[in-house]
């Protein structure tokens, strides 16, 4: 290791540059390998190798002593290096359409990096991809480098880097989904079927995500029926929401043990509603990272409905979208927002409409007023 360090520290050395670029490539390759082969016996050792590479690539501390003006030094250290990124992000009209025009709130670069990237989880994925690329380019201009190691782990049923962190002149933590964290939890060990595993994953993921994301709200009717509630300003609602989600998970498990496909379908309608009732304001776009994540429960719900149909029951389910005037006959107790999306349109389908053996079960939506 000491020879690696000496070579990397050699000034004006092209060989040192080649070694540095090779180590960056090796670090990225090993990170990707850990994601693709989570059960590999070398996974934990691989993580330690990545940390060693990461340590090698850290810039050496400056040991030269210099006389400086302390007031200027303090001012410089506190100055935001990502201020240009903040300004460009806040002034982007396309982002404002999906996120509203509330400016970024972070007070330092590390928080700003995370706030921006968590907001990008709510916009269409093509827009989010282009913005992640731009954000990294702007961070690299001020001497920061992409960091695949320093990540906050959210428990879920798969491994996925949601966004990377930063190292160098800006130190910021990234975010990832972690199957290892999921399997270590007590809840992750309780359920045998793949479908129930996913529901348990949502429960654990939501519990942790609520802790780090101040913009989350809930619109779950059985907890609070009159409005969309901020979980940051009303933390007691966060507890009630998670408790209800947990109760519905347990009820779904019990109905899966029962052979009645209609009881199972009703339980899935309830828990799918709870999953989709954790929302942003304005709600995340349907084809965003967040929107696609929530759709995973809806895909299983459709399989549950098909099983009931195959068993001879008359079942129809429908996700409500488009113009609110066209679907309001199929919904009940809907919630109205005065901003976000297109006036007069459904912003989010909280609960699917279902017709079960001629019995109508209204859906529930968030919609944008015409004002």
N, C-alpha and C positions, 0 to 999 in steps of 0.2 A: 504493500500500500504506500509506503513512504516514497518509493520510486515514481509511482503514479502521481503523487502529490507534488514532487519536485519537478517532474516534467510538465505538469499542468500549470505550475507557477512560473515556468520559464518564459520570460518576456520575449516578444518578437519571434517566437518559434512557430513555424508552420506545422511541425510535427505535433506540437502541443495542441494546436487548433484541431488537427485531424483526430487526435485522441479525444478531445472534448466532444466533437461532433459525434464520434463513434459511441461514446458513453451516453450521450443524449438519445441516440437511436436505440441503443441496447436497453436503456431505461424504459422507453416507450414500448418496445417489443415485449419486454418481460411483463409490463403492466397489462398489455393486451392478452398475453398468454394466461395470466392469472384470472382474467375475466372469462376467457373461453374454456379454461380447464379448472373450474373451482374445486373439484374433488381430487385433483392431482396430488400425490403424496409429497411432492416437492414444493407445494404452494407456500407454506409458511417460511421455508428456507429462501424461497424466491423473494418473498417480501423483505427479508433481511438483506438480501443482495441488493435489492432496489434502494433500500435505505443507505447502504454503503456507497452505492454509486451517487446517490443524491448528496451525501456528505462530501464526496470528492469534488462534485461540481459546484459546491457552495464557494462564493468568492472568498479569498483569503482576507482576514482582517487587516486593516491598515495599521502599521505599527509606527509609522513616521510621526514624530511629535511636531506640532506646529502651534504657533501662537495665533489665536483667532479671537474675534469679537464674540463673546458668549451670547449676547442678545441676538446677533445675526445668525449664529449657529443654531440656537433654539428655534428661531423663526423658520429657518430653512428645513429643519427636521420635521416640523409640524405642517409644512406646506404640502398640500395635496399634489401628488404626482399624476393623478388621474382626473384632474379638474376638467381637462378638455373632453375626456370621455363622458363625464357627467353632463357637460353643456350640450354635446351633440345628441346624447340620449334624450335629455329633457326636451329638446327642440324638434325631435323627429315626429312629424305629423302622422305617419302610418302607425307608429307605436302608440301615439296618443289615442288613436281610434280604438285600439284594443285595450289600453290600460287606463284611459282617462288622462287628464292633464295635471294630475298631482305630481309635483316635482319630487325627485329622489330625496330621501330623508337622511341618509348616512352622513356621519361626521368624520369618518376617516376612510382611507383607501381600501382597507381590508373589508370593512362593512359594505362599502360601495360596490366592490367587485361581486360580493354575494347578493346584494340587493338587486343589482342589474340582472344577474344570471337567474335569480329566482323569478323575476318578472318575465324573463324570456321564456319561462316554462308555460306561460299563459297565452302566448301569441302563436300564430301558425308556424309550423316547424321550418318551412323554407325561410321565413323572415327571421326566426330565431337563429338558424344556422348562419345566415349572412352576418347577423349582429354579433354572434360569438366570435366569428373570424375577425371582424372589425375591432372588437374589444381587445382581443389578444394582440393584434397588430399595434394598437395604440399603447397597450401596456409594454410591449417589447420596445417601442420607441423610447420609453423612459427607463429602460434597463431591467425590466422584469422578465422572467422566464416562466414557461408553463410548468406546473408542478402536478405530477400524477400521484404523488405519495401522500401529501398532507390533505386528507379528505375526511369529511364528517360522514360517518357510516349510518345510514338509515336502514333498519331491518326490513327485508322483503324477501320474496320467494326466488329472486334471481340476483345476480351481480350485474351492476351497470354503473359506469361513471356518468353521472348526470352532467356535471361540468367540472373542469379541472381548477386547481388553485393556482397561486402565483408564488414564485420565489425570486430572490434577487433584491432589487430596489423596493419592490412591493411584496410584502408577505401576506398571503391570503389563503384561506382554507377552501378547498373545493367540496363537492358533494357527490355521494354515490349511494346506490342501493347495495345492500350486503346480505347475501344468503347466509353467510356464517353468523352474522348477528341475529338473523331470524331463527336459525336452528339452535342457537344458544339460549333463546328465550323459553320460558315455561309454556307460553301460549303456542309457540311453534311446534312443541312436542305433543300437543293435545290431539291434533286432528290427523287422520290417516289419509283421507281422500285428497286428490289434487285440487278439487274445487274448494273444499273447506280450507285447505292450505292457503289458497289465494285470499280468501276472506280474512283469515287470521293475519295474513301479510298486510292487508289493508288496515286492520286494527292497529298493528304495531307501527306501521309506517305513519299513519295519521297521528298517533299519539306523539311520536317524536317530531313530526313535521310541524305540528301546532306549536311546539316549544321554540322553534327557530324562525317561524314565519308570522310576523305581526299582521299581515294583510288578510289572513284567513277569516271567514265568516261561516255561520251555518244557517240553513233554512229548513231544518227538520221540524215538521209540523207538530209531532208529538212532544217535542221539547219546548218549542216556542212558535206559535202559529201565526203571529201577527206581522212579523218583519224578518229581514235578514240581519242576523246578530253578529257583531264583531266579537271574536273570541279573545282578542287582545284587550279591549276595553272592558269586557265582561267575562273574566276568567272562570266564574262559576258556571257559565254556559258551556265552557270547554269541558268541564268535568261531566256535566249532564249529557252532553253530546256523546262523549267517548263511552260513558256508562250505557247509554241506549244502544250504541253500535255493538258493544260487547254482548248485551242481552239478546240482540237480534241474531248475532253469530251463534250463540248457544241454542237459540230456538231453531235456527236452520239446521244445526247438527242433529237435534232431536227429530226433526221431520225427515231428515235423510235416513234415519234409522227406521222410519215408518214407511210402509209400502204405498201409502196413498199419494199419488203424483200431484193431486190438487193441493193438499196441505203443503207439500214441498214447494210447489209453485208460489203459493201465497207467501211463504216464508222468504223465498228468494226475492219476490217483489218488494217486501219490507226492507230487507237488508240492502238491496240495490238502491232503494230510495235513500237510505241512510248514507251510503257511500257517495252518492251523487249530490247529497245535501251539504257536503263540505265544499264551500265555494269561495271564489274571490269576487270582489265588486270593483269594476264590472266582471262578470263571469269569464272564465277562461274560454278561449275559442275552441270549438269542438275538435279541430285537428291540431291542437297544440300538444305538447308533451303531457300536460295535466289532463287534457280532454281524452287523449288516447289511453292514458293510464286508467281513468275511471271507466272507460268503455270495456275494459277487460272483464269486469263483473257482469256487464250487460250481455256480452257474448255467451257467457255461461248461462245466464238467465234464459236466453233464447233456446239453448239446448234443453233446459228444464221444461220449457213450454212445449217443445217438440216431443219430448217423452210423454207428456200428458196427452198430446194429440194422437200419438201412436197407440196410447192405451184406450183410445176411443172417446175422449172428451172433446167437447167443442170449445176450443181455446183460441183467442186472438190477442196478441199484444202489439202495441204500437208506441214507438218513440215519437213524441210530439215536437214538431219543429216547423219553421217557416213563419207565415203571417199568423199573429195571434188570433185574428178574427176568424181564420179558417179552422182553428183547432179548439177554440174555447168551449165548444159543446162537449168535448171529450175530457175536459179538465175541471178541477174544483179547487177552491181556496188558493188560487194563484197569487203570486207576489209581483208587484210592479216596481220597476226602477225608472228613474227619470234621466238616466245617462247610461252610456255604454251601448255598443252595437248600433243597429238600425232601428229608428222609431217604428213601433207597431209590430216588431218581430219578436219571436221567442228567443231568449238569451240562453236558457238552459232548461232541459227537461229533467226535473227532479225525480219524478215518479212516472213510470210507464203507464199508459192506459191499458187496461186488460178487460176482455170480455170472456167470462168463464161460464159455460153452460147457460148462455143467454143473460147472465147477470153482469150488469155494467159496473166496472170498477174504475172511477175517474183517475186520470193522471194528475200531475201538478207541475207547473212551470214557473220560471222567472221570465218576465217579458218586459220589453221597453215600452214605455208610454208613448203616445203619439205627440205629446207636447215637445 
